[in-house]
Amino acid sequence: MTTALTQPQLLQLRRLITANADTFPDLGAAWYAQGFERVLATLAATFQHLTDHGLLRIDDPLLAANHFSGMLLWIPVNKAMFHGGPQHTQAELDHCADEGVRVFLAAYR
């Protein structure tokens, strides 16, 4: 997930859509709905399934999906968005992901 969402072409497109969200709000809404919102829904359903089987303790799966995504993506995506292009190695992405998962499980397991 972190590797896919930090690809240079995707970051460029994200910057373009974000910069024009006020002018073309339907484009921004469609981008979000067809992309990130679908990922959040899939994660939420997965977290609900894991909660139903006693593997996680989550009251609000969609909020947990946002927490999870934020922990994985906040550092590398924001760094890349503000600096232009990827600002990380694969090892750094892996470290962010590993630590994000560790903290998520500490909170929700």
Secondary structure per residue as TSV (DSSP state, phi and psi in degrees):
chain	resnum	aa	ss	phi	psi
A	1	M	-	360.0	-47.3
A	2	T	H	-66.1	-39.6
A	3	T	H	-64.3	-45.1
A	4	A	H	-63.5	-42.7
A	5	L	H	-82.4	0.0
A	6	T	T	-114.2	14.9
A	7	Q	-	-67.6	138.1
A	8	P	H	-53.6	-42.8
A	9	Q	H	-65.5	-38.9
A	10	L	H	-68.7	-40.2
A	11	L	H	-62.8	-40.4
A	12	Q	H	-63.1	-44.2
A	13	L	H	-65.7	-40.2
A	14	R	H	-62.3	-43.4
A	15	R	H	-60.3	-43.3
A	16	L	H	-62.9	-46.5
A	17	I	H	-66.7	-42.3
A	18	T	H	-63.9	-43.1
A	19	A	H	-64.3	-25.5
A	20	N	T	-110.0	15.3
A	21	A	T	-62.5	-35.2
A	22	D	T	-70.5	-35.8
A	23	T	T	-77.4	-38.4
A	24	F	-	-127.1	68.7
A	25	P	H	-63.5	-29.8
A	26	D	H	-67.1	-35.4
A	27	L	H	-65.1	-46.6
A	28	G	H	-61.6	-42.8
A	29	A	H	-64.7	-40.2
A	30	A	H	-67.3	-42.2
A	31	W	H	-57.1	-48.0
A	32	Y	H	-66.2	-46.5
A	33	A	H	-64.0	-41.7
A	34	Q	H	-83.1	-12.4
A	35	G	T	-114.5	-90.8
A	36	F	H	-63.9	-37.6
A	37	E	H	-63.1	-36.0
A	38	R	H	-67.2	-39.7
A	39	V	H	-62.8	-44.6
A	40	L	H	-61.3	-41.6
A	41	A	H	-63.8	-41.1
A	42	T	H	-65.0	-44.6
A	43	L	H	-61.9	-43.5
A	44	A	H	-60.4	-43.4
A	45	A	H	-63.7	-40.9
A	46	T	H	-64.7	-43.8
A	47	F	H	-65.7	-35.7
A	48	Q	H	-64.3	-42.7
A	49	H	H	-59.9	-45.4
A	50	L	H	-66.3	-34.9
A	51	T	H	-67.2	-44.0
A	52	D	H	-60.1	-28.4
A	53	H	T	-96.9	11.2
A	54	G	T	75.6	14.5
A	55	L	S	-91.7	-23.2
A	56	L	-	-131.8	163.6
A	57	R	-	-123.0	96.1
A	58	I	-	-131.7	124.9
A	59	D	S	-86.3	-34.2
A	60	D	-	-129.4	92.5
A	61	P	H	-60.0	-35.2
A	62	L	H	-68.7	-39.8
A	63	L	H	-64.6	-41.2
A	64	A	H	-62.6	-38.0
A	65	A	H	-62.7	-40.0
A	66	N	H	-65.9	-41.6
A	67	H	H	-59.6	-48.6
A	68	F	H	-59.2	-49.7
A	69	S	H	-62.3	-41.6
A	70	G	H	-61.8	-42.2
A	71	M	H	-66.1	-33.0
A	72	L	H	-78.5	-35.3
A	73	L	H	-107.3	-22.0
A	74	W	H	-52.6	-53.3
A	75	I	H	-67.4	-57.9
A	76	P	H	-68.3	-38.0
A	77	V	H	-70.9	-46.1
A	78	N	H	-64.4	-40.3
A	79	K	H	-60.8	-45.4
A	80	A	H	-67.7	-39.1
A	81	M	H	-63.3	-38.8
A	82	F	H	-87.9	-22.0
A	83	H	H	-101.8	-12.1
A	84	G	S	80.2	113.0
A	85	G	S	76.4	168.4
A	86	P	-	-61.9	140.6
A	87	Q	-	-122.9	31.9
A	88	H	-	-149.4	160.1
A	89	T	-	-99.8	168.2
A	90	Q	H	-61.8	-36.3
A	91	A	H	-63.0	-38.6
A	92	E	H	-68.0	-39.6
A	93	L	H	-61.9	-44.3
A	94	D	H	-61.4	-41.5
A	95	H	H	-63.5	-45.8
A	96	C	H	-58.9	-43.7
A	97	A	H	-66.0	-45.8
A	98	D	H	-59.6	-45.3
A	99	E	H	-69.6	-36.7
A	100	G	H	-61.8	-44.5
A	101	V	H	-64.2	-42.3
A	102	R	H	-59.9	-46.2
A	103	V	H	-68.9	-40.3
A	104	F	H	-59.4	-48.0
A	105	L	H	-65.6	-34.8
A	106	A	H	-62.7	-34.2
A	107	A	H	-83.2	-34.9
A	108	Y	H	-114.3	4.1
A	109	R	-	-102.5	360.0
